[in-house]
Structures are given as structure tokens and as C-alpha cells.
Amino acid sequence: MANNIDGPEITLKASGDLSSSQFCIVTLDTDGKVKVADDADDPVEALIGVLQNKPDAADEPAVVRVGGIAKVMGGASLNEGVWVTCDGTGYAVASVANDNNVGITIDALASGEIGRILLAQTGGHVVPT
């Protein structure tokens, strides 16, 4: 199930064309602009949330869900209750030790499909077993 659930959002400038990145996990570039997250264990790359819209050029408004429940694109098949981070394309995958987490699956998530996560961002820590 991929219902749209309201939650807090922020609007920042896009770093470039993100029109194909809706529901991807995002971070900020060195200019403070939204970009697709691509390094789960980079201590500098904080995962700020999930992109909600499709900005098609640099400096266009990028709406980022930062709390509550968000739709997210799956990068792997996951069960409910799994801590998630990003893969190299901003898709949700299971976290491992020292990854930056963006949330927890509340539905089973299939690779290449949209599912829901409860946003709960944390910096690189050991994932509970």
C-alpha cells in the first residue's frame, strides 16, 4: 500500500534536474541544495528525507518530506520494520552497521516499487539486530 500521508515538509532549491527522482531519498550538496543521496555511510552526507515533487532544473523548488510517513522508491525487497538507508541512486535498501538511516519500513517494500516508511533519520550507527 502506498498511501499519501501528510507530514512535515521543507522546500529548498534543487541541485539540478530531479524530475526522475520523486520518492527518492535526498541529502544536501555543498551549496545547500537538494540532491539524490548516494552514499549511505558517508558521515558528511546526512539523509534529510524523501523528495516529494519533480523539480526539472537547478534552483527549482524541491519539496522534501522530513517527518511522518513518506512514500519511497524501493531498491530491494524488504519486510516491515526494517531500518532503511539509500543505495547509490537514492532508493531505499536495508541499513547495515554505520549507515545513515532515513527511516523504518511500515509496509513490505519491493525493489522498483513505491512503499511507505516512517521517517526517523539517524547518523551512522549500528543497526539493532
Summary of the structure (lengths in Angstrom):
residues: 129
radius of gyration: 13.1
end to end distance: 25.7
largest distance: 40.9
contacts: 441
relative contact order: 0.24
helix: 0%
strand: 43%
